[in-house]
């Protein structure tokens, strides 16, 4: 996996998943929370920006383990 994700890399990772599956952002290994993903994508300066849309809850322990954040 590249250090800097591209739209193509992200699409390949998501293409086989259930399209109804909710998506969350895992934020900050020192204070691990799940955040909602914003609905808008802004393209500017050759990059796509997807906003965080607020905090949901603590990141589940299994996710922290899979990300090697524990």
N, C-alpha and C positions, 0 to 999 in steps of 0.2 A: 504494500500500500504506500502510495507516495505521501510525503510529508504535507504537501499542499494539495488538497482534494480539488478535483475539477468536476464540472457538471457531469461529464462522461463517467468518471469513476463512481460518483454518487448514484447515477442512474443504473449502472451495472450492479451495484450492491443492493438496490431496492427492487429491481425488475421482477424477481421471483417471489416477492413477498405479497401477502394478501393486501389488496389495495384499500381495504377497510381497516387495516391495522393502525392504531394511533401512533403518532411519532412524538418523541420527546427528545430534548437536548440534555445530555449529561454535562453538568457544569461544575468546574472547580474541584479537583481531587481532595483539596484540604477542607472543603465544606460542601460535600457532594449532594446536590439537589437535582431533581428533574425539572426541566422548564418546558413550557409549551413553545411550539414553533410558530412564528408569525405567518400569516397567510400571504403577505406581500413579498415579492422578490423584486429588488431594485438592482438594475444593472447600470454600473457607472465605473469609469476608469478601467474598463476591461475586466471587471469582476462582478460576480453575482452576490448580492448581500441578502441574507435571510435573517429577519429580526427574531429575537427572543420575545415571547408574548406573555411573560410572567411565570412565576414559580408555581409548580404543582405540589411537590412533596419531596421528602428525602429520597435519594436514589436508592433503589433496592440493593441489598447486600450482594446478591448474585450478579448484578450489573457492575457494581464496584469491583468485584472479584474478576469478572471477565475483562474489565478495562485495566486490571492490575493496579487499582487505586487503593487497595486495602493493605 
